[in-house]
Amino acid sequence: MRVILQRVKRASVSVDQQIVGKIDQGYLLLVGFAPQDGQKEIDYLVHKISKLRVFSDENGKLNLDIHQLGGQILSVSQFTLYAALKKGNRPGFSLAQDPQIAKLNYQKFNQALRSEQITVAEGVFGADMQVSLVNDGPVTLIYDTEQLL
């Protein structure tokens, strides 16, 4: 499972020129699943993301988590995080999880974040989406459970 986390001042996602999800300060998450990913990977990343301390305290130190900030999450599915780029000039996506399974895992992931008392807005799984954001920092982190677990 891969998650690209960006700390944002605000972010939104649109489908067919209609905003389907938006947040104020918090995280934009781009979320992708590999074939072997399941509940173990979801639980691990939900724990890591919900406890991550990348917001400044009163002394300017990155010491606050999303709960302490009262922040929100915009979660956007992105199977292209598992693009095969070694051969040729057109990416292949055979390394990504089957879409039906990935959709269920994406829903489980978002629900698990909500169970941590975090407000979560979502994109539309499998849709052609336009994502707008105002990066904060910038702070961008890459989580890959193949390297972390």
NUDO-695775 format. One record per residue: residue in one letter; x, y, z of N, C-alpha, C in turn. Coordinates in nm, 4 decimals, always signed. Example, Ala and Ser with C-alpha at 12.3 -4.5 7.8 and 13.67 -1.06 7.14 Angstrom:
<sites>
A  +1.3190  -0.5690  +0.7800  +1.2300  -0.4500  +0.7800  +1.3200  -0.3300  +0.7800
S  +1.2850  -0.2250  +0.7080  +1.3670  -0.1060  +0.7140  +1.2900  +0.0030  +0.7870
</sites>
This chain:
<sites>
M  +0.0856  -0.1178  +0.0000  +0.0000  +0.0000  +0.0000  +0.0896  +0.1233  +0.0000
R  +0.0543  +0.2166  -0.0838  +0.1296  +0.3408  -0.0908  +0.0365  +0.4589  -0.0661
V  +0.0856  +0.5524  +0.0132  +0.0133  +0.6764  +0.0380  +0.1120  +0.7917  +0.0239
I  +0.0768  +0.8859  -0.0611  +0.1499  +1.0118  -0.0692  +0.0708  +1.1101  +0.0158
L  +0.1344  +1.1629  +0.1203  +0.0695  +1.2554  +0.2128  +0.1264  +1.3942  +0.1889
Q  +0.0375  +1.4902  +0.1679  +0.0781  +1.6294  +0.1543  +0.0050  +1.7119  +0.2591
R  +0.0823  +1.7898  +0.3353  +0.0207  +1.8821  +0.4303  -0.0326  +1.9999  +0.3499
V  -0.1592  +2.0340  +0.3716  -0.2244  +2.1372  +0.2905  -0.2948  +2.2411  +0.3766
K  -0.3061  +2.3602  +0.3215  -0.3896  +2.4656  +0.3810  -0.5361  +2.4418  +0.3452
R  -0.5560  +2.3892  +0.2228  -0.6895  +2.3492  +0.1776  -0.6721  +2.2634  +0.0534
A  -0.7735  +2.1824  +0.0249  -0.7694  +2.0955  -0.0927  -0.9115  +2.0583  -0.1318
S  -0.9281  +2.0282  -0.2607  -1.0588  +1.9829  -0.3089  -1.0383  +1.8879  -0.4256
V  -1.1404  +1.8074  -0.4500  -1.1390  +1.7155  -0.5633  -1.2725  +1.7289  -0.6356
S  -1.2638  +1.7345  -0.7688  -1.3827  +1.7522  -0.8523  -1.3945  +1.6394  -0.9533
V  -1.5189  +1.6073  -0.9879  -1.5512  +1.5136  -1.0945  -1.6550  +1.5829  -1.1823
D  -1.6304  +1.5857  -1.3120  -1.7209  +1.6533  -1.4058  -1.7504  +1.7971  -1.3622
Q  -1.6473  +1.8668  -1.3190  -1.6532  +2.0073  -1.2785  -1.7387  +2.0323  -1.1546
Q  -1.7683  +1.9268  -1.0796  -1.8423  +1.9400  -0.9543  -1.7520  +1.8974  -0.8390
I  -1.7406  +1.9821  -0.7367  -1.6599  +1.9460  -0.6204  -1.7304  +1.8334  -0.5457
V  -1.6585  +1.7223  -0.5264  -1.7153  +1.6070  -0.4552  -1.6540  +1.5904  -0.3167
G  -1.5448  +1.6596  -0.2900  -1.4821  +1.6552  -0.1587  -1.3904  +1.7736  -0.1404
K  -1.3923  +1.8332  -0.0208  -1.3005  +1.9436  +0.0058  -1.2737  +1.9523  +0.1550
I  -1.1553  +2.0049  +0.1861  -1.1151  +2.0220  +0.3257  -1.0451  +2.1563  +0.3413
D  -1.0359  +2.1979  +0.4665  -0.9482  +2.3072  +0.5030  -0.8165  +2.2439  +0.5468
Q  -0.7494  +2.3009  +0.6416  -0.6159  +2.2556  +0.6800  -0.6130  +2.1084  +0.7200
G  -0.5106  +2.0382  +0.6711  -0.4950  +1.8964  +0.7040  -0.4057  +1.8263  +0.6048
Y  -0.4491  +1.7063  +0.5620  -0.3706  +1.6245  +0.4697  -0.4496  +1.5930  +0.3438
L  -0.3809  +1.5990  +0.2312  -0.4287  +1.5367  +0.1085  -0.3567  +1.4033  +0.0992
L  -0.4310  +1.2946  +0.0875  -0.3736  +1.1612  +0.0738  -0.4042  +1.1070  -0.0649
L  -0.3004  +1.0660  -0.1365  -0.3158  +0.9918  -0.2612  -0.2898  +0.8468  -0.2255
V  -0.3870  +0.7585  -0.2507  -0.3871  +0.6234  -0.1945  -0.3898  +0.5186  -0.3050
G  -0.2949  +0.4243  -0.2988  -0.2907  +0.3144  -0.3949  -0.2646  +0.1817  -0.3262
F  -0.3132  +0.0743  -0.3873  -0.3017  -0.0601  -0.3301  -0.2337  -0.1555  -0.4274
A  -0.1473  -0.2415  -0.3725  -0.0855  -0.3516  -0.4468  -0.1706  -0.4766  -0.4260
P  -0.1541  -0.5792  -0.5107  -0.2383  -0.6989  -0.5010  -0.2406  -0.7646  -0.3630
Q  -0.1304  -0.7630  -0.2907  -0.1228  -0.8323  -0.1620  -0.1755  -0.7488  -0.0450
D  -0.2130  -0.6248  -0.0668  -0.2521  -0.5369  +0.0435  -0.3888  -0.5721  +0.0995
G  -0.4006  -0.5557  +0.2315  -0.5258  -0.5845  +0.3001  -0.5332  -0.5104  +0.4320
Q  -0.6039  -0.5703  +0.5279  -0.6321  -0.5040  +0.6548  -0.5062  -0.4686  +0.7335
K  -0.4054  -0.5545  +0.7278  -0.2803  -0.5277  +0.8013  -0.2175  -0.3961  +0.7552
E  -0.2094  -0.3760  +0.6260  -0.1503  -0.2544  +0.5710  -0.2370  -0.1321  +0.6018
I  -0.3679  -0.1501  +0.5902  -0.4605  -0.0410  +0.6212  -0.4440  +0.0023  +0.7661
D  -0.4487  -0.0931  +0.8583  -0.4375  -0.0604  +1.0008  -0.3058  +0.0095  +1.0322
Y  -0.1979  -0.0395  +0.9728  -0.0663  +0.0183  +0.9977  -0.0614  +0.1653  +0.9538
L  -0.1073  +0.1926  +0.8320  -0.0984  +0.3296  +0.7816  -0.1975  +0.4231  +0.8493
V  -0.3140  +0.3736  +0.8860  -0.4084  +0.4576  +0.9607  -0.3449  +0.5001  +1.0926
H  -0.2799  +0.4069  +1.1604  -0.2129  +0.4397  +1.2867  -0.1029  +0.5435  +1.2634
K  -0.0175  +0.5202  +1.1638  +0.0936  +0.6118  +1.1369  +0.0433  +0.7519  +1.0997
I  -0.0554  +0.7590  +1.0130  -0.1051  +0.8879  +0.9660  -0.1776  +0.9629  +1.0773
S  -0.2567  +0.8927  +1.1564  -0.3331  +0.9598  +1.2621  -0.2433  +1.0118  +1.3742
K  -0.1258  +0.9543  +1.3906  -0.0324  +0.9963  +1.4965  +0.0799  +1.0865  +1.4451
L  +0.0883  +1.1057  +1.3142  +0.1959  +1.1832  +1.2536  +0.1966  +1.3266  +1.3068
R  +0.3137  +1.3731  +1.3483  +0.3273  +1.5077  +1.4047  +0.4053  +1.5965  +1.3075
V  +0.3320  +1.6643  +1.2200  +0.3954  +1.7533  +1.1219  +0.3323  +1.8927  +1.1187
F  +0.2604  +1.9268  +1.2251  +0.2052  +2.0614  +1.2368  +0.2799  +2.1349  +1.3476
S  +0.3038  +2.2631  +1.3274  +0.3857  +2.3414  +1.4198  +0.3122  +2.3730  +1.5493
D  +0.3860  +2.3609  +1.6601  +0.3341  +2.4032  +1.7901  +0.3632  +2.5522  +1.8089
E  +0.3377  +2.6037  +1.9287  +0.3566  +2.7473  +1.9539  +0.5026  +2.7919  +1.9410
N  +0.5959  +2.6966  +1.9453  +0.7381  +2.7286  +1.9303  +0.7890  +2.7056  +1.7878
G  +0.6993  +2.6725  +1.6965  +0.7387  +2.6492  +1.5585  +0.7956  +2.5111  +1.5324
K  +0.7891  +2.4235  +1.6321  +0.8409  +2.2873  +1.6177  +0.7310  +2.1962  +1.5622
L  +0.7671  +2.1083  +1.4683  +0.6695  +2.0125  +1.4144  +0.6383  +1.9109  +1.5235
N  +0.5334  +1.9392  +1.5989  +0.5065  +1.8623  +1.7194  +0.3598  +1.8246  +1.7353
L  +0.2721  +1.8754  +1.6494  +0.1285  +1.8513  +1.6646  +0.0784  +1.7535  +1.5591
D  -0.0157  +1.6676  +1.6006  -0.0782  +1.5761  +1.5053  -0.2089  +1.6362  +1.4540
I  -0.2733  +1.5651  +1.3666  -0.3946  +1.6164  +1.3019  -0.5089  +1.6378  +1.4011
H  -0.5140  +1.5567  +1.5078  -0.6171  +1.5748  +1.6101  -0.5967  +1.7066  +1.6838
Q  -0.4725  +1.7332  +1.7238  -0.4411  +1.8543  +1.7994  -0.4663  +1.9794  +1.7162
L  -0.4509  +1.9686  +1.5870  -0.4755  +2.0802  +1.4965  -0.6248  +2.0969  +1.4676
G  -0.7011  +1.9886  +1.4808  -0.8402  +1.9898  +1.4365  -0.8484  +1.9829  +1.2852
G  -0.7486  +1.9179  +1.2245  -0.7393  +1.9099  +1.0794  -0.8287  +1.8038  +1.0186
Q  -0.8309  +1.8027  +0.8869  -0.9143  +1.7112  +0.8099  -0.8291  +1.6400  +0.7063
I  -0.8856  +1.5362  +0.6464  -0.8166  +1.4600  +0.5425  -0.9024  +1.4567  +0.4165
L  -0.8378  +1.4798  +0.3023  -0.8987  +1.4541  +0.1723  -0.8275  +1.3329  +0.1147
S  -0.9001  +1.2243  +0.0979  -0.8456  +1.0972  +0.0504  -0.8857  +1.0768  -0.0954
V  -0.7847  +1.0532  -0.1806  -0.8079  +1.0367  -0.3239  -0.7425  +0.9067  -0.3690
S  -0.8210  +0.8165  -0.4265  -0.7648  +0.6907  -0.4767  -0.6788  +0.7190  -0.5996
Q  -0.5656  +0.6470  -0.6082  -0.4759  +0.6706  -0.7215  -0.3975  +0.5439  -0.7535
F  -0.4536  +0.4617  -0.8418  -0.3883  +0.3361  -0.8790  -0.2562  +0.3594  -0.9508
T  -0.2364  +0.4789  -1.0061  -0.1122  +0.5063  -1.0783  +0.0104  +0.5088  -0.9874
L  -0.0093  +0.5050  -0.8563  +0.1047  +0.4929  -0.7645  +0.1767  +0.3601  -0.7842
Y  +0.1100  +0.2648  -0.8488  +0.1702  +0.1345  -0.8783  +0.1985  +0.1171  -1.0275
A  +0.2314  +0.2247  -1.0942  +0.2670  +0.2173  -1.2363  +0.4001  +0.1451  -1.2538
A  +0.4066  +0.0594  -1.3557  +0.5326  -0.0051  -1.3948  +0.5978  +0.0853  -1.4985
L  +0.7174  +0.1341  -1.4667  +0.7811  +0.2357  -1.5505  +0.9131  +0.1919  -1.6111
K  +0.9528  +0.0675  -1.5866  +1.0855  +0.0221  -1.6275  +1.0994  +0.0100  -1.7790
K  +0.9992  -0.0462  -1.8440  +1.0076  -0.0713  -1.9882  +0.9190  +0.0259  -2.0647
G  +0.9698  +0.0709  -2.1778  +0.8894  +0.1528  -2.2677  +0.8611  +0.2914  -2.2132
N  +0.7689  +0.3579  -2.2807  +0.7343  +0.4956  -2.2464  +0.5911  +0.5124  -2.1985
R  +0.5151  +0.4031  -2.1997  +0.3781  +0.4091  -2.1514  +0.3702  +0.3251  -2.0251
P  +0.3217  +0.3815  -1.9148  +0.3168  +0.3041  -1.7905  +0.2174  +0.1888  -1.8003
G  +0.2516  +0.0807  -1.7322  +0.1607  -0.0322  -1.7173  +0.1098  -0.0347  -1.5744
F  -0.0050  -0.0955  -1.5519  -0.0657  -0.0912  -1.4194  -0.0956  -0.2298  -1.3631
S  -0.0223  -0.3296  -1.4107  -0.0432  -0.4663  -1.3616  +0.0021  -0.4829  -1.2169
L  +0.0777  -0.3885  -1.1646  +0.1240  -0.3954  -1.0256  +0.0198  -0.3426  -0.9274
A  -0.0871  -0.2826  -0.9793  -0.1936  -0.2291  -0.8940  -0.2942  -0.3394  -0.8602
Q  -0.3589  -0.3236  -0.7471  -0.4592  -0.4200  -0.7028  -0.5804  -0.4176  -0.7964
D  -0.6460  -0.5327  -0.8102  -0.7696  -0.5421  -0.8874  -0.8656  -0.4321  -0.8403
P  -0.9262  -0.3577  -0.9326  -1.0094  -0.2436  -0.8939  -1.1229  -0.2760  -0.7966
Q  -1.1867  -0.3917  -0.8112  -1.2967  -0.4250  -0.7200  -1.2469  -0.4437  -0.5771
I  -1.1326  -0.5079  -0.5622  -1.0742  -0.5280  -0.4293  -1.0195  -0.3959  -0.3765
A  -0.9529  -0.3204  -0.4631  -0.8966  -0.1915  -0.4218  -1.0058  -0.0960  -0.3743
K  -1.1213  -0.0980  -0.4400  -1.2311  -0.0105  -0.3975  -1.2752  -0.0447  -0.2559
L  -1.2871  -0.1729  -0.2259  -1.3239  -0.2144  -0.0897  -1.2175  -0.1721  +0.0105
N  -1.0906  -0.1910  -0.0244  -0.9824  -0.1516  +0.0659  -0.9776  -0.0001  +0.0853
Y  -1.0040  +0.0736  -0.0195  -1.0091  +0.2199  -0.0101  -1.1206  +0.2628  +0.0857
Q  -1.2362  +0.1996  +0.0749  -1.3469  +0.2305  +0.1654  -1.3118  +0.1942  +0.3097
K  -1.2474  +0.0796  +0.3289  -1.2048  +0.0385  +0.4636  -1.1039  +0.1371  +0.5215
F  -1.0095  +0.1805  +0.4383  -0.9076  +0.2759  +0.4812  -0.9721  +0.4064  +0.5280
N  -1.0627  +0.4611  +0.4485  -1.1285  +0.5866  +0.4849  -1.2131  +0.5711  +0.6100
Q  -1.2816  +0.4582  +0.6225  -1.3624  +0.4348  +0.7418  -1.2744  +0.4208  +0.8653
A  -1.1599  +0.3563  +0.8510  -1.0674  +0.3417  +0.9640  -1.0132  +0.4780  +1.0073
L  -0.9867  +0.5672  +0.9125  -0.9452  +0.7033  +0.9489  -1.0565  +0.7741  +1.0252
R  -1.1797  +0.7575  +0.9802  -1.2934  +0.8190  +1.0500  -1.3089  +0.7626  +1.1912
S  -1.2783  +0.6350  +1.2078  -1.2893  +0.5740  +1.3414  -1.1860  +0.6320  +1.4374
E  -1.0854  +0.7022  +1.3838  -0.9864  +0.7739  +1.4654  -1.0330  +0.9169  +1.4949
Q  -1.1606  +0.9440  +1.4698  -1.2206  +1.0760  +1.4945  -1.1605  +1.1847  +1.4053
I  -1.1305  +1.1480  +1.2815  -1.0795  +1.2430  +1.1826  -1.1873  +1.2623  +1.0757
T  -1.2138  +1.3867  +1.0403  -1.3060  +1.4152  +0.9310  -1.2367  +1.3817  +0.7994
V  -1.3019  +1.2976  +0.7183  -1.2430  +1.2521  +0.5924  -1.3383  +1.2835  +0.4771
A  -1.2892  +1.3604  +0.3806  -1.3599  +1.3813  +0.2542  -1.2933  +1.2908  +0.1513
E  -1.3682  +1.2514  +0.0488  -1.3166  +1.1542  -0.0482  -1.3381  +1.2006  -0.1912
G  -1.2522  +1.1479  -0.2776  -1.2776  +1.1540  -0.4201  -1.3715  +1.0401  -0.4569
V  -1.3924  +1.0192  -0.5864  -1.4775  +0.9111  -0.6356  -1.3866  +0.8030  -0.6927
F  -1.3893  +0.6855  -0.6328  -1.3006  +0.5774  -0.6745  -1.3194  +0.5481  -0.8234
G  -1.2088  +0.5439  -0.8962  -1.2106  +0.5078  -1.0376  -1.2496  +0.6189  -1.1334
A  -1.2882  +0.7341  -1.0796  -1.3305  +0.8449  -1.1661  -1.2098  +0.9246  -1.2148
D  -1.2304  +0.9980  -1.3226  -1.1325  +1.0959  -1.3686  -1.1542  +1.2201  -1.2830
M  -1.0566  +1.2511  -1.1977  -1.0726  +1.3577  -1.0985  -0.9727  +1.4698  -1.1225
Q  -1.0104  +1.5881  -1.0783  -0.9211  +1.7026  -1.0772  -0.9012  +1.7417  -0.9309
V  -0.7750  +1.7454  -0.8899  -0.7413  +1.7745  -0.7510  -0.6757  +1.9119  -0.7440
S  -0.7277  +1.9962  -0.6555  -0.6696  +2.1284  -0.6311  -0.6226  +2.1337  -0.4869
L  -0.5066  +2.1967  -0.4656  -0.4564  +2.2060  -0.3290  -0.3665  +2.3265  -0.3133
V  -0.3573  +2.3714  -0.1893  -0.2579  +2.4699  -0.1505  -0.1660  +2.3975  -0.0542
N  -0.0456  +2.3659  -0.1036  +0.0536  +2.2951  -0.0239  +0.0955  +2.3819  +0.0926
D  +0.1241  +2.3199  +0.2064  +0.1673  +2.3904  +0.3264  +0.3064  +2.3422  +0.3630
G  +0.4053  +2.4248  +0.3389  +0.5433  +2.3893  +0.3730  +0.6375  +2.4103  +0.2554
P  +0.6397  +2.3240  +0.1596  +0.5607  +2.2009  +0.1483  +0.6144  +2.0893  +0.2376
V  +0.5208  +2.0103  +0.2862  +0.5528  +1.8859  +0.3564  +0.4869  +1.7746  +0.2771
T  +0.5680  +1.6873  +0.2186  +0.5192  +1.5737  +0.1412  +0.5931  +1.4497  +0.1872
L  +0.5176  +1.3471  +0.2275  +0.5753  +1.2225  +0.2770  +0.5227  +1.1061  +0.1950
I  +0.6080  +1.0058  +0.1757  +0.5704  +0.8867  +0.1001  +0.5714  +0.7674  +0.1940
Y  +0.4558  +0.7040  +0.2083  +0.4434  +0.5806  +0.2862  +0.4319  +0.4639  +0.1894
D  +0.5126  +0.3611  +0.2093  +0.5076  +0.2392  +0.1288  +0.5206  +0.1212  +0.2241
T  +0.4114  +0.0460  +0.2413  +0.4139  -0.0628  +0.3401  +0.5115  -0.1735  +0.3031
E  +0.5478  -0.1857  +0.1757  +0.6489  -0.2851  +0.1382  +0.7829  -0.2529  +0.2041
Q  +0.8086  -0.1276  +0.2304  +0.9328  -0.0862  +0.2953  +0.9179  -0.0712  +0.4462
L  +0.7960  -0.0492  +0.4937  +0.7746  -0.0181  +0.6350  +0.7359  -0.1382  +0.7197
L  +0.6762  -0.2400  +0.6597  +0.6318  -0.3568  +0.7373  +0.7273  -0.4731  +0.7181
</sites>
